[in-house]
Amino acid sequence: MFTEQANRIFSQVIDDYHRWDDVDHPAANPYPAGSIEHLLYIKNWIDTVQWHLEDIIRDPQIDPAEALKIKRRIDASNQERTDMVEYIDSYLLDKYREVAPLSDARINTETPAWAIDRLSILALKIYHMRQETLRRDVDETHRTACRKKLDVLLTQQRDLSTAIEELLEDIAAGRKYMKTYKQMKMYNDPALNPVLYASK
């Protein structure tokens, strides 16, 4: 199943990252360029680095200049994340290009890759919530609360994986069709962000 593969790769990426636990460490993608595995690895690596940048920027003692640098890095990461979602959707569009939608085919509320994006973030939530259940510097109340949250996250992962599988099956059978839109990120565009174009 596609989501089994995706969840396995996401776990691999998170483990790879935590060998170094360094937002500046380069990714060592083991999968061949152009493969869906390669795209999934990059996607989750971007998400994992950004997760830790979000942690760093919330340090109450952070130097304001450093915080601004990280905020701009997060903005750039968000653009990379969006680009990777679009690459994954392009891969899937090409995969199903020969499928003729049925006359009553329906469009989905989101593309497969945006659902995969949520699956990638869930993998990070699961990893870090599991770490909370293993902490020894907190009391049992904290660990118990985190175990309950972990159970919910694991259920959510199973449900989302099922929904993605069903969506892909529907697309392959022509019951649903894919339609993608280029994401219109405005805050990074000097022609669209009024703060940026007013400063010219």
Helices and strands as residue ranges (DSSP letters): H 2-18, H 36-57, H 64-95, E 106-107, H 112-133, H 140-173, E 176-177, H 194-198
